[in-house]
Amino acid sequence: MQVLERIRAAENWSHKTYLAIVNDHAKRTGRLFSKTELMDGYRKLVGMGLMAPDRELEARLLRKPVRTHSGVAPVTVLTKPYDCPGECIFCPTFVRMPKSYVPDEPGAMRALQNDFDPWRQVTSRLRSFEATGHTANKVELLILGGTWSAYPRDYREWFVQRCLDAMNGVDSASLEEAQRLNEDAPYRNVGLVIETRPDAVSVREIMHLRKLGVTKVQLGIQSMDDRILALNKRGHTVEDTRRAFRLLRAAGFKIVGHWMANLYGATPESDYEDFQKVFSDPAIRPDELKIYPNSLLKETELYQYYLDGRYQPYDEATLIDLIARCKAHVPRYCRINRIFRDIPSPNIVEGNKKTNLRQLVQNYIVEHDLPRCQCLRCREVRRQKVRASELRLDILPYETDINREFFISFVTPEDKVAGFLRLSLPHSPEVVPIDEIKHAAMIREVHVYGPALGLGKDSRGEAQHRGLGARLVAEAERIAREAGYRQLAVIAAIGTRNYYRRLGFELTEFYMMKSLRPPRDNFSLINRQ
């Protein structure tokens, strides 16, 4: 308790302050406490009534706060090893792993330890979050493991059901029952993410994704050049990618594009031009992006090309310069989630092996006075305290080839994003593949930042739970109404349904819908195109 009181009372808090306190205690008592042990002791003392709850102390005891600073707890699970329809020359194949995954990647190791069982994977991850002081009531479930769409449908439905069972704390008799239970579960699913190939996306597939409760799709763009795609045996074309984006966007999904640098046949300059097409092509323009420089592994066909002298990875300096220049072209509505895949360096034959590539790129941008990245990740408030009265509403419209998008956000005076909403207004009902939403405007995402808080807890200055989400939805309603729409749909995750019900939405088949009253002056400020 003495250590906890010293941590609570410390001024000018930093990690060095924490180390000084615990090391001093260890010198005097011979006991060195970890943050996990201190958090466990704090919770026990609070439970016994010997210590008052203290949010600031909890924040100081939190291990790896970056894990939940976006407001949700990301839980990653892997599907079992299974055949992939792709024959990509850069993709590794391991007997015990799904296609493209390496056994000693952190997520893959956890999956292997749990025999790829979805219930065990989710349960162990939730326990890990709680043990390290993180609040995991709101879970973004990321299902990885190659091409999701290639797995049998009954396996996919069982896998999602068992993931939900783990969050619910009870077994269910069906997927539908598991979904109903999760609406009020202790761990609610606020986002469900899968990854697939562009050529696997069809109307039938997206209908099944909605049945499962999927809200976000990771899609392998890899390149915007058909020649490069063919050389690397991707098995799809750029037009396949465009079609997949159109279908997913029209159905309301958030889209995470994967783009690869240093593919076979590419050069730094061709990569730079290729990257710009990701956003200049109106059919693409992803909501989020993962930049994956090609990592050369022995367990790939590309490795033989390397041995033959036909392929050479970029050196570190070349790669850093390329990515730094690329980042200047990322629009404010897009979030760069990753700049390097989490592959342990011993597996990489040659090329960049540093996992802190993002930081190296950021340093390079500053040192060379290059344009700063404006992506969403670089502008999140994270754990910063916000004053609602100081927030400014910012509306960024942009066009795709099938709709008009509105990126609506609340920003601080320092231009940090406290929360945002993505609203889509289709150019015409014909571009929407699902009858249920053909005549509706679509909220594709609502996200309010800040450390993940327990359901119903007071925010005390964090962006979460300050009513920003409801205000963003109200603004989306206004824009949709003035554009002439009479219905507003939202692609709500299972665990967010009650939230949207409180805002007047009702569950239909795959979406939640709300009727919009006509504007009082019956005048459309934003014309439907």
MILUMLO-765437 format. One record per residue (C-alpha): residue number from 1; residue in one letter; z, y, x. Coordinates in steps of 0.02 Angstrom, whole numbers. Layout:
BEGIN
(NUM,'a',(Z,Y,X))
...
***
This chain:
BEGIN
(1,'m',(0,0,0))
(2,'q',(34,115,147))
(3,'v',(-145,97,208))
(4,'l',(-212,135,34))
(5,'e',(-105,291,21))
(6,'r',(-168,353,189))
(7,'i',(-348,322,137))
(8,'r',(-318,412,-28))
(9,'a',(-237,563,56))
(10,'a',(-362,583,199))
(11,'e',(-462,744,204))
(12,'n',(-641,764,267))
(13,'w',(-675,582,227))
(14,'s',(-798,483,332))
(15,'h',(-820,306,395))
(16,'k',(-739,361,559))
(17,'t',(-585,416,460))
(18,'y',(-577,244,380))
(19,'l',(-590,156,548))
(20,'a',(-455,266,623))
(21,'i',(-334,225,482))
(22,'v',(-360,36,480))
(23,'n',(-362,24,671))
(24,'d',(-201,124,684))
(25,'h',(-121,8,556))
(26,'a',(-182,-144,653))
(27,'k',(-106,-79,815))
(28,'r',(64,-59,732))
(29,'t',(66,-216,626))
(30,'g',(-63,-333,701))
(31,'r',(-158,-342,536))
(32,'l',(-334,-272,520))
(33,'f',(-387,-254,339))
(34,'s',(-567,-263,280))
(35,'k',(-629,-154,138))
(36,'t',(-643,-309,28))
(37,'e',(-459,-350,58))
(38,'l',(-407,-171,26))
(39,'m',(-507,-163,-135))
(40,'d',(-429,-327,-193))
(41,'g',(-255,-263,-153))
(42,'y',(-289,-98,-241))
(43,'r',(-344,-188,-399))
(44,'k',(-191,-299,-399))
(45,'l',(-75,-150,-379))
(46,'v',(-162,-58,-521))
(47,'g',(-151,-214,-629))
(48,'m',(36,-226,-595))
(49,'g',(62,-43,-637))
(50,'l',(118,-3,-460))
(51,'m',(-28,113,-424))
(52,'a',(-127,231,-533))
(53,'p',(-315,205,-548))
(54,'d',(-408,321,-430))
(55,'r',(-597,335,-437))
(56,'e',(-607,430,-272))
(57,'l',(-507,295,-184))
(58,'e',(-620,161,-259))
(59,'a',(-771,253,-190))
(60,'r',(-692,257,-17))
(61,'l',(-658,71,-21))
(62,'l',(-833,26,-77))
(63,'r',(-932,-83,42))
(64,'k',(-1116,-36,59))
(65,'p',(-1116,97,-77))
(66,'v',(-1305,111,-63))
(67,'r',(-1319,-51,-162))
(68,'t',(-1273,31,-327))
(69,'h',(-1300,217,-298))
(70,'s',(-1455,212,-408))
(71,'g',(-1343,175,-556))
(72,'v',(-1372,-11,-578))
(73,'a',(-1326,-170,-485))
(74,'p',(-1485,-256,-421))
(75,'v',(-1472,-446,-432))
(76,'t',(-1613,-537,-344))
(77,'v',(-1651,-720,-381))
(78,'l',(-1790,-834,-322))
(79,'t',(-1887,-964,-418))
(80,'k',(-1909,-1139,-349))
(81,'p',(-2051,-1180,-226))
(82,'y',(-2212,-1199,-323))
(83,'d',(-2399,-1194,-292))
(84,'c',(-2475,-1019,-284))
(85,'p',(-2656,-990,-336))
(86,'g',(-2679,-871,-190))
(87,'e',(-2747,-918,-19))
(88,'c',(-2703,-757,74))
(89,'i',(-2720,-778,262))
(90,'f',(-2566,-670,297))
(91,'c',(-2450,-766,181))
(92,'p',(-2329,-892,259))
(93,'t',(-2299,-1064,186))
(94,'f',(-2134,-1155,209))
(95,'v',(-2098,-1322,127))
(96,'r',(-1928,-1269,58))
(97,'m',(-1981,-1095,0))
(98,'p',(-2089,-1015,-135))
(99,'k',(-2254,-953,-63))
(100,'s',(-2237,-801,52))
(101,'y',(-2049,-817,76))
(102,'v',(-1961,-854,240))
(103,'p',(-1806,-967,238))
(104,'d',(-1695,-847,334))
(105,'e',(-1731,-693,228))
(106,'p',(-1563,-643,149))
(107,'g',(-1620,-670,-31))
(108,'a',(-1707,-832,11))
(109,'m',(-1552,-898,101))
(110,'r',(-1445,-862,-52))
(111,'a',(-1571,-950,-164))
(112,'l',(-1578,-1102,-51))
(113,'q',(-1388,-1112,-44))
(114,'n',(-1389,-1119,-234))
(115,'d',(-1534,-1243,-245))
(116,'f',(-1639,-1108,-331))
(117,'d',(-1532,-1130,-486))
(118,'p',(-1542,-967,-586))
(119,'w',(-1366,-977,-659))
(120,'r',(-1286,-1009,-490))
(121,'q',(-1387,-873,-404))
(122,'v',(-1340,-740,-532))
(123,'t',(-1158,-794,-540))
(124,'s',(-1135,-791,-351))
(125,'r',(-1217,-620,-338))
(126,'l',(-1109,-545,-474))
(127,'r',(-953,-614,-390))
(128,'s',(-1011,-538,-226))
(129,'f',(-1033,-367,-305))
(130,'e',(-862,-372,-386))
(131,'a',(-778,-434,-227))
(132,'t',(-846,-286,-129))
(133,'g',(-792,-159,-258))
(134,'h',(-957,-129,-345))
(135,'t',(-970,-113,-533))
(136,'a',(-1099,-237,-595))
(137,'n',(-1092,-212,-783))
(138,'k',(-1272,-149,-783))
(139,'v',(-1387,-272,-698))
(140,'e',(-1566,-252,-646))
(141,'l',(-1627,-431,-628))
(142,'l',(-1766,-454,-500))
(143,'i',(-1850,-623,-511))
(144,'l',(-1949,-656,-353))
(145,'g',(-2036,-809,-283))
(146,'g',(-2223,-788,-271))
(147,'t',(-2333,-776,-424))
(148,'w',(-2222,-782,-578))
(149,'s',(-2370,-807,-693))
(150,'a',(-2418,-969,-603))
(151,'y',(-2258,-1060,-655))
(152,'p',(-2258,-1163,-816))
(153,'r',(-2205,-1062,-967))
(154,'d',(-2061,-1176,-1012))
(155,'y',(-1991,-1156,-836))
(156,'r',(-2005,-967,-846))
(157,'e',(-1916,-961,-1014))
(158,'w',(-1779,-1079,-953))
(159,'f',(-1758,-977,-794))
(160,'v',(-1733,-812,-886))
(161,'q',(-1619,-895,-1014))
(162,'r',(-1505,-964,-878))
(163,'c',(-1499,-797,-789))
(164,'l',(-1441,-717,-952))
(165,'d',(-1316,-858,-980))
(166,'a',(-1237,-813,-812))
(167,'m',(-1223,-631,-865))
(168,'n',(-1157,-678,-1036))
(169,'g',(-1027,-799,-971))
(170,'v',(-1076,-931,-1100))
(171,'d',(-1216,-1057,-1118))
(172,'s',(-1345,-1028,-1253))
(173,'a',(-1453,-1144,-1356))
(174,'s',(-1611,-1041,-1334))
(175,'l',(-1687,-892,-1246))
(176,'e',(-1674,-791,-1406))
(177,'e',(-1488,-829,-1423))
(178,'a',(-1458,-782,-1241))
(179,'q',(-1546,-616,-1271))
(180,'r',(-1443,-579,-1427))
(181,'l',(-1282,-618,-1335))
(182,'n',(-1329,-506,-1190))
(183,'e',(-1336,-352,-1301))
(184,'d',(-1145,-350,-1297))
(185,'a',(-1112,-453,-1141))
(186,'p',(-993,-406,-999))
(187,'y',(-1144,-397,-883))
(188,'r',(-1292,-322,-974))
(189,'n',(-1471,-336,-917))
(190,'v',(-1539,-158,-906))
(191,'g',(-1701,-207,-820))
(192,'l',(-1798,-368,-791))
(193,'v',(-1925,-371,-649))
(194,'i',(-2053,-503,-602))
(195,'e',(-2195,-505,-474))
(196,'t',(-2371,-568,-500))
(197,'r',(-2552,-551,-449))
(198,'p',(-2678,-429,-527))
(199,'d',(-2793,-571,-580))
(200,'a',(-2650,-656,-674))
(201,'v',(-2623,-510,-794))
(202,'s',(-2697,-532,-967))
(203,'v',(-2653,-481,-1145))
(204,'r',(-2581,-655,-1173))
(205,'e',(-2477,-641,-1015))
(206,'i',(-2404,-470,-1057))
(207,'m',(-2357,-532,-1231))
(208,'h',(-2259,-672,-1148))
(209,'l',(-2179,-551,-1026))
(210,'r',(-2115,-450,-1174))
(211,'k',(-2049,-608,-1257))
(212,'l',(-1948,-640,-1099))
(213,'g',(-1882,-462,-1097))
(214,'v',(-1976,-407,-941))
(215,'t',(-1981,-218,-918))
(216,'k',(-2053,-197,-743))
(217,'v',(-2193,-286,-651))
(218,'q',(-2221,-291,-463))
(219,'l',(-2406,-305,-429))
(220,'g',(-2491,-345,-264))
(221,'i',(-2622,-210,-237))
(222,'q',(-2625,-246,-49))
(223,'s',(-2786,-147,-23))
(224,'m',(-2904,-32,-118))
(225,'d',(-3053,-100,-21))
(226,'d',(-3146,-253,-85))
(227,'r',(-3206,-294,90))
(228,'i',(-3028,-303,156))
(229,'l',(-2971,-405,6))
(230,'a',(-3111,-530,36))
(231,'l',(-3079,-542,224))
(232,'n',(-2896,-581,188))
(233,'k',(-2941,-707,50))
(234,'r',(-2840,-616,-83))
(235,'g',(-2942,-693,-223))
(236,'h',(-2956,-535,-328))
(237,'t',(-3049,-370,-326))
(238,'v',(-3000,-188,-341))
(239,'e',(-3069,-190,-518))
(240,'d',(-2949,-333,-559))
(241,'t',(-2808,-220,-498))
(242,'r',(-2869,-76,-606))
(243,'r',(-2878,-188,-759))
(244,'a',(-2702,-255,-729))
(245,'f',(-2632,-79,-712))
(246,'r',(-2717,-25,-873))
(247,'l',(-2647,-170,-973))
(248,'l',(-2471,-155,-903))
(249,'r',(-2463,34,-921))
(250,'a',(-2530,30,-1099))
(251,'a',(-2398,-100,-1143))
(252,'g',(-2260,13,-1075))
(253,'f',(-2212,-80,-916))
(254,'k',(-2151,7,-761))
(255,'i',(-2268,-40,-619))
(256,'v',(-2219,-67,-438))
(257,'g',(-2370,-76,-325))
(258,'h',(-2368,-171,-160))
(259,'w',(-2482,-99,-26))
(260,'m',(-2508,-175,145))
(261,'a',(-2554,-91,309))
(262,'n',(-2632,-180,457))
(263,'l',(-2723,-315,359))
(264,'y',(-2861,-410,446))
(265,'g',(-3014,-298,461))
(266,'a',(-2919,-135,438))
(267,'t',(-2888,6,562))
(268,'p',(-2756,143,560))
(269,'e',(-2883,269,497))
(270,'s',(-2955,154,364))
(271,'d',(-2777,116,308))
(272,'y',(-2740,302,295))
(273,'e',(-2892,328,184))
(274,'d',(-2853,171,84))
(275,'f',(-2675,227,49))
(276,'q',(-2735,391,-25))
(277,'k',(-2842,295,-151))
(278,'v',(-2683,219,-225))
(279,'f',(-2646,389,-301))
(280,'s',(-2818,470,-309))
(281,'d',(-2885,327,-417))
(282,'p',(-2830,371,-595))
(283,'a',(-2821,187,-643))
(284,'i',(-2685,150,-514))
(285,'r',(-2550,283,-483))
(286,'p',(-2399,166,-480))
(287,'d',(-2225,219,-535))
(288,'e',(-2149,139,-381))
(289,'l',(-2221,77,-218))
(290,'k',(-2176,-46,-82))
(291,'i',(-2264,-18,83))
(292,'y',(-2275,-183,175))
(293,'p',(-2348,-174,350))
(294,'n',(-2421,-344,386))
(295,'s',(-2297,-451,483))
(296,'l',(-2381,-582,590))
(297,'l',(-2297,-752,568))
(298,'k',(-2342,-919,647))
(299,'e',(-2344,-1006,477))
(300,'t',(-2502,-914,423))
(301,'e',(-2689,-933,441))
(302,'l',(-2692,-758,515))
(303,'y',(-2594,-822,666))
(304,'q',(-2746,-924,719))
(305,'y',(-2852,-766,706))
(306,'y',(-2726,-684,823))
(307,'l',(-2737,-827,947))
(308,'d',(-2927,-817,941))
(309,'g',(-2921,-631,978))
(310,'r',(-2990,-581,808))
(311,'y',(-2831,-494,749))
(312,'q',(-2707,-378,833))
(313,'p',(-2551,-304,750))
(314,'y',(-2524,-116,765))
(315,'d',(-2394,-65,892))
(316,'e',(-2236,21,832))
(317,'a',(-2293,198,874))
(318,'t',(-2459,177,783))
(319,'l',(-2374,107,629))
(320,'i',(-2243,244,621))
(321,'d',(-2375,380,636))
(322,'l',(-2480,298,499))
(323,'i',(-2338,281,374))
(324,'a',(-2275,457,411))
(325,'r',(-2446,528,368))
(326,'c',(-2461,418,214))
(327,'k',(-2292,474,144))
(328,'a',(-2357,652,129))
(329,'h',(-2477,593,-8))
(330,'v',(-2346,513,-121))
(331,'p',(-2324,614,-282))
(332,'r',(-2155,666,-351))
(333,'y',(-2161,541,-493))
(334,'c',(-2172,390,-376))
(335,'r',(-2028,305,-287))
(336,'i',(-2055,218,-120))
(337,'n',(-1938,70,-133))
(338,'r',(-1972,-9,36))
(339,'i',(-2066,25,197))
(340,'f',(-2040,-144,278))
(341,'r',(-2010,-317,211))
(342,'d',(-1842,-393,253))
(343,'i',(-1910,-528,370))
(344,'p',(-1792,-570,515))
(345,'s',(-1871,-517,680))
(346,'p',(-1869,-691,763))
(347,'n',(-2004,-743,638))
(348,'i',(-2122,-601,687))
(349,'v',(-2241,-645,828))
(350,'e',(-2299,-471,874))
(351,'g',(-2295,-296,802))
(352,'n',(-2153,-200,724))
(353,'k',(-1990,-297,715))
(354,'k',(-1872,-156,670))
(355,'t',(-1800,-165,495))
(356,'n',(-1748,20,499))
(357,'l',(-1930,72,498))
(358,'r',(-1900,196,357))
(359,'q',(-1773,291,461))
(360,'l',(-1889,290,612))
(361,'v',(-2028,362,503))
(362,'q',(-1912,496,433))
(363,'n',(-1860,545,609))
(364,'y',(-2042,553,663))
(365,'i',(-2085,668,516))
(366,'v',(-1947,788,566))
(367,'e',(-1985,782,752))
(368,'h',(-2171,816,726))
(369,'d',(-2147,943,586))
(370,'l',(-2252,841,465))
(371,'p',(-2250,871,276))
(372,'r',(-2090,803,201))
(373,'c',(-2100,657,81))
(374,'q',(-2079,710,-101))
(375,'c',(-2058,535,-171))
(376,'l',(-1922,500,-297))
(377,'r',(-1814,401,-178))
(378,'c',(-1806,546,-56))
(379,'r',(-1747,661,-196))
(380,'e',(-1616,555,-287))
(381,'v',(-1442,630,-306))
(382,'r',(-1366,462,-259))
(383,'r',(-1177,488,-249))
(384,'q',(-1186,677,-258))
(385,'k',(-1081,762,-391))
(386,'v',(-1183,860,-517))
(387,'r',(-1145,1001,-638))
(388,'a',(-1240,981,-800))
(389,'s',(-1246,1170,-819))
(390,'e',(-1341,1187,-655))
(391,'l',(-1474,1057,-693))
(392,'r',(-1652,1114,-727))
(393,'l',(-1772,1020,-840))
(394,'d',(-1935,986,-748))
(395,'i',(-2090,916,-834))
(396,'l',(-2231,847,-727))
(397,'p',(-2385,792,-824))
(398,'y',(-2521,690,-742))
(399,'e',(-2672,591,-800))
(400,'t',(-2720,408,-784))
(401,'d',(-2883,336,-847))
(402,'i',(-2803,279,-1011))
(403,'n',(-2664,402,-1050))
(404,'r',(-2571,560,-1010))
(405,'e',(-2406,532,-921))
(406,'f',(-2255,646,-921))
(407,'f',(-2126,629,-785))
(408,'i',(-1977,721,-861))
(409,'s',(-1828,748,-748))
(410,'f',(-1666,844,-727))
(411,'v',(-1654,918,-553))
(412,'t',(-1517,1007,-458))
(413,'p',(-1539,1178,-374))
(414,'e',(-1574,1079,-215))
(415,'d',(-1717,987,-304))
(416,'k',(-1621,823,-312))
(417,'v',(-1661,714,-463))
(418,'a',(-1510,673,-573))
(419,'g',(-1609,578,-704))
(420,'f',(-1786,553,-765))
(421,'l',(-1894,482,-904))
(422,'r',(-2073,418,-903))
(423,'l',(-2170,456,-1063))
(424,'s',(-2346,392,-1097))
(425,'l',(-2466,465,-1225))
(426,'p',(-2617,348,-1243))
(427,'h',(-2787,432,-1250))
(428,'s',(-2829,324,-1401))
(429,'p',(-2760,173,-1495))
(430,'e',(-2904,68,-1427))
(431,'v',(-2828,65,-1251))
(432,'v',(-2665,-13,-1315))
(433,'p',(-2675,-204,-1316))
(434,'i',(-2527,-236,-1433))
(435,'d',(-2540,-195,-1619))
(436,'e',(-2355,-158,-1633))
(437,'i',(-2371,-1,-1525))
(438,'k',(-2553,51,-1551))
(439,'h',(-2509,217,-1633))
(440,'a',(-2350,257,-1538))
(441,'a',(-2304,364,-1391))
(442,'m',(-2211,259,-1263))
(443,'i',(-2053,286,-1162))
(444,'r',(-2080,174,-1013))
(445,'e',(-1920,213,-920))
(446,'v',(-1759,311,-932))
(447,'h',(-1650,316,-778))
(448,'v',(-1497,420,-737))
(449,'y',(-1433,414,-559))
(450,'g',(-1261,402,-484))
(451,'p',(-1150,257,-433))
(452,'a',(-1150,116,-561))
(453,'l',(-1005,143,-679))
(454,'g',(-917,22,-794))
(455,'l',(-977,26,-973))
(456,'g',(-887,166,-1064))
(457,'k',(-804,241,-909))
(458,'d',(-791,428,-881))
(459,'s',(-914,496,-753))
(460,'r',(-807,633,-673))
(461,'g',(-958,725,-606))
(462,'e',(-1081,584,-573))
(463,'a',(-1248,601,-661))
(464,'q',(-1222,441,-759))
(465,'h',(-1137,456,-929))
(466,'r',(-1156,646,-940))
(467,'g',(-1276,632,-1087))
(468,'l',(-1429,661,-979))
(469,'g',(-1516,506,-1046))
(470,'a',(-1502,563,-1226))
(471,'r',(-1564,736,-1179))
(472,'l',(-1714,661,-1090))
(473,'v',(-1755,555,-1242))
(474,'a',(-1743,708,-1354))
(475,'e',(-1866,799,-1242))
(476,'a',(-1985,651,-1249))
(477,'e',(-1972,654,-1438))
(478,'r',(-2018,838,-1439))
(479,'i',(-2170,814,-1328))
(480,'a',(-2231,663,-1426))
(481,'r',(-2204,749,-1593))
(482,'e',(-2298,905,-1540))
(483,'a',(-2439,796,-1475))
(484,'g',(-2461,728,-1651))
(485,'y',(-2374,561,-1636))
(486,'r',(-2270,496,-1781))
(487,'q',(-2192,350,-1688))
(488,'l',(-2102,338,-1523))
(489,'a',(-2082,167,-1441))
(490,'v',(-1972,116,-1295))
(491,'i',(-1988,-40,-1188))
(492,'a',(-1801,-68,-1195))
(493,'a',(-1714,-196,-1086))
(494,'i',(-1605,-318,-1182))
(495,'g',(-1441,-241,-1127))
(496,'t',(-1497,-65,-1175))
(497,'r',(-1541,-102,-1356))
(498,'n',(-1375,-39,-1426))
(499,'y',(-1395,122,-1328))
(500,'y',(-1563,155,-1409))
(501,'r',(-1497,106,-1580))
(502,'r',(-1372,247,-1563))
(503,'l',(-1519,363,-1532))
(504,'g',(-1605,309,-1692))
(505,'f',(-1721,172,-1629))
(506,'e',(-1742,5,-1717))
(507,'l',(-1794,-161,-1643))
(508,'t',(-1963,-223,-1702))
(509,'e',(-2040,-376,-1620))
(510,'f',(-2053,-333,-1435))
(511,'y',(-2009,-148,-1433))
(512,'m',(-1889,-24,-1509))
(513,'m',(-1966,108,-1622))
(514,'k',(-1918,275,-1696))
(515,'s',(-2009,376,-1828))
(516,'l',(-2042,557,-1781))
(517,'r',(-2042,699,-1905))
(518,'p',(-2192,817,-1898))
(519,'p',(-2161,981,-1805))
(520,'r',(-2104,1120,-1921))
(521,'d',(-2255,1228,-1891))
(522,'n',(-2369,1075,-1901))
(523,'f',(-2452,1134,-1740))
(524,'s',(-2488,1018,-1594))
(525,'l',(-2448,1098,-1427))
(526,'i',(-2512,949,-1329))
(527,'n',(-2676,882,-1392))
(528,'r',(-2705,696,-1398))
(529,'q',(-2857,656,-1295))
***
